[in-house]
Structures are given as structure tokens and as C-alpha cells.
């Protein structure tokens, strides 16, 4: 008996099969769209939670299975309000997920996980260090000139 194992006899791959994974580009686009819509909801104050005032969405990462969306948030006040803001997002997560699912067409909308993003605070700290270095560089030539004048 001869088995016909030619690649031409296999059925075409259906994108809706269980093994299908979206491309990195698609995951990035979905994450960007979630970030855009959630940021818009925060600006328009569609989420009526005072703990979320001043919160910003810095990044959204969606996993390969589209099961979870990791949402990174920050605020101008910095780390002081991080716990309060994260609690606000956690308590409103089902409402946020429902609102986002209405705005973004996906077969199954990912569950939302919220994390604090320390990047803005790190950037501020680095800028402070650069400012200190610049001030020291300006003061060094003045000190050298005054020492040279004293030596004469």
C-alpha cells in the first residue's frame, strides 16, 4: 500500500486553528491601540475613579496567546501615588476591559494586568545628574582661572 504524503494533499492551514499565533507586528498594533483607547478614556474621565486622576499609560504589551495585556502606568506625582493608582486600575479593570472590548474588535479580549512604570522617575533622576555634571563643568574652569590668577 502506498501512502500519498505529498505536501499538495494536506489541507491549507486555517488561521482559526488552535496553533495559530499572531505576528509580533500585530501584537504591537493591538497593544498600541489598547494604549491609545485607554489613554483617551483617562483624558475624557470616562472612568469615574478619583484615584486615576493624573495617571498615564506608558506602554501596553500583549502576550502571544492574546490572553493578557500588561499595562504599564505612571503619574506626574511619581512613586508616592503608585499603590493608590494601581488599586484604582485593579478595581476598575473589568469595566475598562468591557469598554475596550467595545472599541477594539478582537474575537477574545485579553485580561488586563496593571504594573507601575518607574521609567519617568528614572529619566528625571538621570536629568538631575546631567544638570549636576554641567554645573560642575562650568565651575571647574572658573576655579582654575582663579587659581592661576593667585599663582601670579
Secondary structure, 3 states (H helix, E strand, C coil): CCCCCCHHHCCCCCCCCCCCCCCHHHHHHHHHHHHHHHHHHHHCCCCCCHHHCCEEEEEEEECCCCCEEEEEEEECCHHHHHHHHHHHHHHCHHHHHHHHHHHCCCCCCCEEEEEECCHHHHHHHHHHHHHHHHHHHHHHHHHHHHHHHHHC
